[in-house]
């Protein structure tokens, strides 16, 4: 207990030693109270700003989110579309049909067959994108040498990896055939020319038109006929040129009368009457016959068309030459 009494006495002594005068003590209390008041005011100010910021954030969130819930199908990203780039920098321009340029494809029926319909198929990256069919409104056939016109919008063809394909329908049988696909690109031209050709009655091809296409025949008989035989020639005129050693038949397409000559054939050889198989072509190339000529006659017994399957005397290959009813000539490599 004595120890505690001594400690208490020391504390009292210190209190008396450090006790402030009354005036100084009052000033100290006033200063402390002022600081405490300012601190409370500052705390109240901070709380007011916090509540204001929270209220603004909630309002903004409400403005953004509510339209989405009222129209869930709306594409929010479309509300912030980018500024259009100059036309020179736009790689994928969107063009309306009213302002776009039009591209014309003129396709010639470069086959000996009459067609009911021709359809152009447009492939982009090997996917079919457009199909456009062409035929005569009155139902007449598209004859050999005639041209069918197809019209596309420029932006439909002005793309990368474009390929064209032709689908045809025979006028006589209604059979459908499809050509190969060819790469196609446009330049500054508005009109482009194509040819629909054939290698046989079941095989067709599509090529871009060659304006410098020329015919050179290295076969004496065929070249002589090309120079001397005119369309509308009579039967007697052909007999005077080639003789009467021909076989009479009918056209596969329209049933018209045909004459067939085997020129320079070896003994016992006779050309096929209808379809030529690869063995027949090989026989021709190996010298079984110099040329096979076929003449088709119209209702007035006048020459309507002329076909020659022959061996070229220079390169030894087999070619076919066509003279159509409208004067169009065609030369194809066969074998």
PyMOL commands that set and color helices and strands:
alter all, ss='L'
color gray80, all
select helices_A, chain A and resi 2-17+22-70+76-80+154-157+220-228+235-242+278-285
alter helices_A, ss='H'
color red, helices_A
select strands_A, chain A and resi 102-109+115-124+127-134+147-153+162-170+176-178+182-183+191-200+203-208+247-250+257-263+291-297+303-311+318-323+329-333
alter strands_A, ss='S'
color yellow, strands_A
deselect
rebuild
show_as cartoon
